[in-house]
Amino acid sequence: MISLTHIEAALAAVDAEVKALLYNQSISLTEKDEKMLPLLREGKVLKQTYEDLCYLRDNPPNTPSGCKVGSYRED
């Protein structure tokens, strides 16, 4: 799946941005928190999407009723 490759690249980019913020000594901790929170949320969504797509790749739906991947999620 090509989408998995794109999600992996996006996860790597988010991780790089978070690391850059962590190592940046010129900004305050409050400013770091404000900038990192949306990045960490984005990373969480990307990770869950990646896991869902991997599950669908490995376990394609075989019923005509559609996909039920959400019922197998661990929140």
Summary of the structure (lengths in Angstrom):
residues: 75
radius of gyration: 16.5
end to end distance: 24.5
largest distance: 55.8
contacts: 156
relative contact order: 0.14
helix: 75%
strand: 0%
